[in-house]
Amino acid sequence: MAARILVVEDNPTNLQLMLYLLKAFGHRATAAADGLSGLQLARRQQFDIILCDVLMPGIDGFEFARRYKTETAATQAPLVAVTALAMVGDKEALLAAGFDGYIAKPIDPETFIGQIDSYLPAELRSTAGATTRSGAEATGKDPSGPVILTVDDTQLNIDLVRSSLQPFGYRIVEAHNAQEGIERAHQAQPALILCDLHMAGGDGFELLREIKDSPDLHDVPFFFLSSTVWRTSEQIRGMQLGADKFLQRPIDPLALRDEIEVALATSERNGEDSGR
């Protein structure tokens, strides 16, 4: 069962990161870009937890907490501050203002979902998040499995791939454009490539063409991973060039792992067949 989560955050980058992580791990996330619109949503809808920035223009987090606690007493969800203030000695002030807890900025993608789950009842916690955390805790070692090359000109997207796959043992190599991607591919000889489509300095099609023209990389499975909706023309072009999959963000980490495992198993079988 998915948790209903309201995120009140005026910084677009922070908001995007939290929404991505929450949706990727199966939660239902609603966004509010300021305190007033967040209060209006909290009055009209029922949420299982509310995440709120503190330093916002207009109604800041402290005023949000005061109004929320006095106006919605009958249907209150846990109210959690997401703020850098928790790192500079203002923890007591946050709790006194009415927050039930806090998560420090900058957000750590590897621990964020676990922090959210700690405020939720067991039936609303993310099973994917629990699996990911237990896998990381069970190994206690640096990843030593197959190398995945992720190519994206947005560092946030690379970090999300890393936090999604490293707990399952995959080693992540990153590149930030098509040219760097082909260089890293030759160096690392990855088991699979995850690539954004629209990038500065050369799109994903350019990298895919280079990969398939390289004898040492031709057989490496190639996935496109993008937040845009795939047009039929793009999928046709990608398939003509040799792409194996077209995945759309946000994607559940377990679903991404499963897609990769199927592709790697298929690649291994094809390699065995060609060697006979």
Legacy VTK file of the C-alpha trace (Angstrom):
# vtk DataFile Version 3.0
C-alpha trace
ASCII
DATASET POLYDATA
POINTS 276 float
0.000 0.000 0.000
1.484 3.347 -1.042
1.905 6.182 1.439
0.403 9.572 0.537
3.129 12.158 1.054
2.974 15.941 0.721
6.285 17.679 -0.056
6.415 21.424 0.648
9.626 22.824 -0.857
10.409 26.056 -2.756
13.740 24.899 -4.208
13.032 23.147 -7.553
16.128 20.927 -7.394
15.383 19.680 -3.881
11.719 19.198 -4.774
12.587 17.168 -7.877
14.947 14.927 -5.938
12.435 14.165 -3.182
9.573 13.540 -5.608
11.750 11.260 -7.724
12.877 9.161 -4.780
9.425 8.895 -3.222
7.758 7.849 -6.480
10.595 5.503 -7.411
10.085 3.629 -4.138
6.332 3.324 -4.597
4.947 6.248 -2.604
2.315 8.712 -3.861
3.912 12.146 -3.666
2.203 15.534 -4.038
4.203 18.748 -4.459
3.667 22.244 -3.089
6.111 24.986 -4.088
5.399 27.246 -1.083
3.953 27.160 2.399
0.552 28.637 1.571
-0.238 26.188 -1.210
1.026 23.404 1.042
-1.411 24.408 3.779
-4.270 24.499 1.301
-3.447 20.977 0.154
-3.129 19.759 3.738
-6.593 21.153 4.521
-8.250 19.524 1.487
-6.498 16.164 1.325
-5.493 13.416 3.721
-1.765 12.632 3.832
0.197 9.991 5.725
3.214 12.280 6.213
4.144 15.875 5.323
7.711 16.898 4.470
8.295 20.626 4.808
11.206 22.946 4.101
11.835 25.601 6.747
13.442 28.560 4.978
10.743 29.530 2.471
9.469 32.942 1.367
6.030 34.001 2.593
4.899 31.339 5.041
8.084 29.685 6.300
8.268 26.254 7.863
7.756 27.486 11.406
4.543 29.300 10.449
3.457 26.297 8.385
3.907 24.046 11.415
1.980 26.436 13.706
-0.977 26.731 11.344
-0.993 23.040 10.458
-1.028 21.975 14.083
-3.845 24.370 15.020
-6.018 24.027 11.904
-5.912 20.300 11.137
-5.822 18.676 14.569
-8.396 16.010 13.674
-6.477 14.642 10.690
-2.833 15.327 11.450
-0.081 13.356 9.781
3.518 13.378 11.019
5.139 16.702 10.082
8.832 16.380 9.248
11.186 19.284 8.577
13.617 18.820 5.695
16.220 21.477 6.327
19.859 22.396 6.780
18.900 24.017 10.098
18.999 20.583 11.707
22.757 20.676 11.158
23.456 23.951 12.940
21.911 23.564 16.365
18.262 24.435 15.681
16.866 20.955 16.261
15.164 21.956 19.505
13.528 24.951 17.821
12.123 22.721 15.091
10.582 20.318 17.586
9.243 23.166 19.700
7.593 24.673 16.610
5.525 21.528 16.145
7.602 19.348 13.844
7.614 15.660 14.733
11.134 15.198 13.411
13.602 16.410 10.838
15.766 15.246 7.949
18.968 17.150 7.292
19.868 18.689 3.948
21.528 17.971 1.649
19.355 14.925 0.976
21.225 11.629 0.850
19.457 9.473 -1.790
20.764 6.277 -0.170
19.180 6.955 3.246
16.251 9.260 2.455
13.588 6.574 1.966
14.643 4.801 5.147
14.278 8.070 7.048
10.779 8.585 5.650
9.756 5.001 6.427
10.661 5.487 10.083
7.669 7.854 10.407
5.220 5.514 8.655
3.321 2.468 9.919
4.682 -0.855 8.711
1.992 -1.366 6.077
2.909 1.916 4.344
6.667 1.498 4.301
8.509 0.981 1.028
9.293 -2.691 0.425
11.757 -1.674 -2.285
13.520 0.649 0.119
13.720 -2.072 2.751
15.174 -4.517 0.251
17.741 -2.006 -0.935
18.854 -1.097 2.576
19.068 -4.698 3.739
21.140 -5.598 0.692
23.639 -2.854 1.401
23.795 -3.697 5.081
24.202 -7.401 4.376
27.270 -6.997 2.240
29.049 -4.258 4.172
31.521 -4.112 1.274
32.206 -2.020 -1.774
30.322 -3.296 -4.839
32.208 -5.950 -6.778
29.631 -7.026 -9.361
29.121 -6.085 -13.020
30.092 -2.592 -14.162
27.239 -0.333 -15.275
28.125 2.789 -17.243
25.581 5.580 -16.708
25.776 8.539 -19.099
23.838 11.670 -18.197
24.565 15.402 -18.155
22.617 15.827 -14.899
24.575 14.706 -11.839
21.388 14.171 -9.861
20.266 11.478 -12.309
23.644 9.746 -12.058
23.484 9.841 -8.255
20.015 8.286 -8.324
21.203 5.433 -10.541
24.167 4.898 -8.233
22.015 4.819 -5.091
19.548 2.463 -6.793
22.064 -0.091 -8.094
25.111 -0.052 -5.800
23.256 -1.766 -2.927
22.700 -4.715 -5.269
26.431 -5.023 -5.920
26.751 -3.201 -9.235
29.757 -0.955 -9.822
28.806 2.389 -11.332
31.013 4.301 -13.770
29.729 7.728 -14.779
30.069 9.965 -17.816
28.457 13.331 -18.497
28.215 13.508 -22.297
28.462 11.292 -25.372
32.197 11.825 -25.947
33.073 11.086 -22.335
30.712 8.124 -22.501
32.563 6.430 -25.354
35.913 7.065 -23.640
34.711 5.585 -20.350
33.135 2.654 -22.151
36.434 1.697 -23.786
38.224 2.064 -20.444
35.742 0.273 -18.197
34.321 -2.320 -20.635
30.911 -2.211 -18.895
28.451 -5.052 -18.739
25.618 -2.647 -19.620
25.133 1.039 -20.497
22.381 3.317 -19.188
22.144 6.523 -21.200
20.016 9.652 -21.188
18.710 10.754 -24.586
18.870 14.546 -24.580
22.289 15.745 -23.409
24.492 18.746 -24.070
27.434 17.972 -26.332
25.893 15.061 -28.230
22.693 13.099 -27.677
22.246 9.471 -26.703
21.799 8.362 -30.309
25.301 9.592 -31.071
26.741 7.529 -28.233
24.724 4.467 -29.230
26.037 4.703 -32.789
29.634 4.900 -31.514
29.098 1.922 -29.200
27.665 -0.298 -31.921
30.483 0.675 -34.311
33.136 -0.394 -31.770
34.164 -4.078 -32.030
34.943 -4.300 -28.298
31.597 -2.747 -27.263
29.201 -3.840 -29.989
27.509 -6.540 -27.891
27.113 -4.489 -24.678
23.398 -4.085 -23.808
22.330 -0.448 -24.193
19.380 1.054 -22.283
17.976 4.525 -22.795
16.789 6.016 -19.486
14.933 9.314 -19.758
12.321 11.397 -17.938
10.642 12.358 -21.222
7.830 10.340 -22.766
9.186 8.186 -25.568
7.945 9.113 -29.014
7.450 6.305 -31.509
9.968 7.888 -33.880
12.615 7.935 -31.145
12.025 4.283 -30.288
12.213 3.280 -33.945
15.468 5.188 -34.418
16.914 3.695 -31.239
15.997 0.147 -32.246
17.498 0.674 -35.688
20.751 1.728 -34.027
20.700 -1.245 -31.650
19.137 -0.066 -28.372
17.838 -2.841 -26.123
15.415 -0.941 -23.854
13.659 2.398 -23.458
13.017 3.107 -19.761
11.273 6.122 -18.319
12.092 7.891 -15.070
11.133 7.622 -12.311
11.663 3.873 -12.170
11.473 1.652 -9.112
15.009 0.523 -8.166
13.890 -3.098 -8.041
12.337 -2.800 -11.504
15.555 -1.265 -12.849
17.610 -4.047 -11.271
15.314 -6.694 -12.761
15.543 -5.162 -16.247
19.343 -5.148 -15.991
19.534 -8.721 -14.707
17.384 -9.990 -17.592
19.537 -8.120 -20.126
22.781 -9.418 -18.620
21.500 -12.994 -18.551
20.395 -12.722 -22.181
23.746 -11.237 -23.181
25.590 -14.044 -21.435
23.507 -16.717 -23.167
24.057 -15.069 -26.555
27.788 -14.959 -25.896
27.838 -18.648 -25.025
25.855 -19.530 -28.162
28.157 -17.529 -30.427
31.195 -19.250 -28.922
29.991 -22.714 -29.749
LINES 1 277
276 0 1 2 3 4 5 6 7 8 9 10 11 12 13 14 15 16 17 18 19 20 21 22 23 24 25 26 27 28 29 30 31 32 33 34 35 36 37 38 39 40 41 42 43 44 45 46 47 48 49 50 51 52 53 54 55 56 57 58 59 60 61 62 63 64 65 66 67 68 69 70 71 72 73 74 75 76 77 78 79 80 81 82 83 84 85 86 87 88 89 90 91 92 93 94 95 96 97 98 99 100 101 102 103 104 105 106 107 108 109 110 111 112 113 114 115 116 117 118 119 120 121 122 123 124 125 126 127 128 129 130 131 132 133 134 135 136 137 138 139 140 141 142 143 144 145 146 147 148 149 150 151 152 153 154 155 156 157 158 159 160 161 162 163 164 165 166 167 168 169 170 171 172 173 174 175 176 177 178 179 180 181 182 183 184 185 186 187 188 189 190 191 192 193 194 195 196 197 198 199 200 201 202 203 204 205 206 207 208 209 210 211 212 213 214 215 216 217 218 219 220 221 222 223 224 225 226 227 228 229 230 231 232 233 234 235 236 237 238 239 240 241 242 243 244 245 246 247 248 249 250 251 252 253 254 255 256 257 258 259 260 261 262 263 264 265 266 267 268 269 270 271 272 273 274 275
